[in-house]
């Protein structure tokens, strides 16, 4: 069976990186989509896939922003796939959903709710399976009426242990001394990640170094000035190279993920791969992980985040405990096992 993976580009963020890693492990061709305002672009990509690959299975890694404004052209991509292949055997289409638009994410807007319902209805009808990266996400998504819930499957995100790199002089890479205690967040910056918390942290802890290692996403209303505020102990790196991305996990002593709402986190899995103690918000996704592994330092608010940073900085035994817990979580969620599940699905 010939399979192909369709995803955003690696440069677009975590979804692209994840799909690229999966493609390499499975030795499967990958088509990287670029965000485009012209819907014809997506039709052309479908035709290209049919002509060049004629796959039996297409695994789409869904980042809504890669299918035009707010995922507008994703239904077009699915419909075009079915129409283009109609003279041949229509391939099985599985959609790996990295970002869930929840039932209540429409903010009481009837238009947005209708929009979400239409996109999800088309996705349900035209897909063979919907793959969720955790069970919380599979429950959050809008389930259209008269659809088979058996289409839903969960394949864990997986910790990319075999893709880590040997880190040397990581702190020096970002201008820190080895003795500096560095607190940070890695990845693209946008509002739901609550990056502004770092302003308060840096102000209240002038002797601790803080870093936001990643660029501001193009579609975000956040500006560099609104985050940085000229604080000497808060560094904003901008977009990272692949080498810098890995080095960031060696430079950061404690990771903070104060997210408002997510259904998966590739950054968390990289934290586990590099055994970086991690402080998080107390949203459902992180709570479920902690119920099973107790490897995260959950925090209800900014004040708790601050006190947890202090605890991990001052108590080396506690710090070492959380490093070990992250290693256990990593071993239980190896990316190699995730790849086996995808291989079974795509074959």
Buried (B, 14 or more C-beta within 10 A) or exposed (E): EEBBBBBBBBEBBBBBBBBBBBBEBBEBBBBBBEBBEEBEBBBEBBEEBBEEBEBBBBBBBBBBBBBBEBBBBBBBBBBBBBEBBEEEEBBBBBBBBBBBBBBEBBEEEEEBBEBBBEBBBBBBBBBBBBBBBBEBBBBBBBBBEEBEEEBBBBBBBBBBBEBBEEBEEBBEBBEBEEEBBBBBBBBBBBEEBBBBBBBEBBEEBEEBBBBBBBBBBEEBEBEEEEBBEEBEBBBBBEEBEEEBBBBBBBBBBBBBBBBEBBBBBBBBBBBBBBBBBBBBBBBBBBBEBBEEBBBBBBBEEBEBBBEBBEBBBEEEEBBEBBBEBBBBBBEBBBBEEBBBBBBEBBE
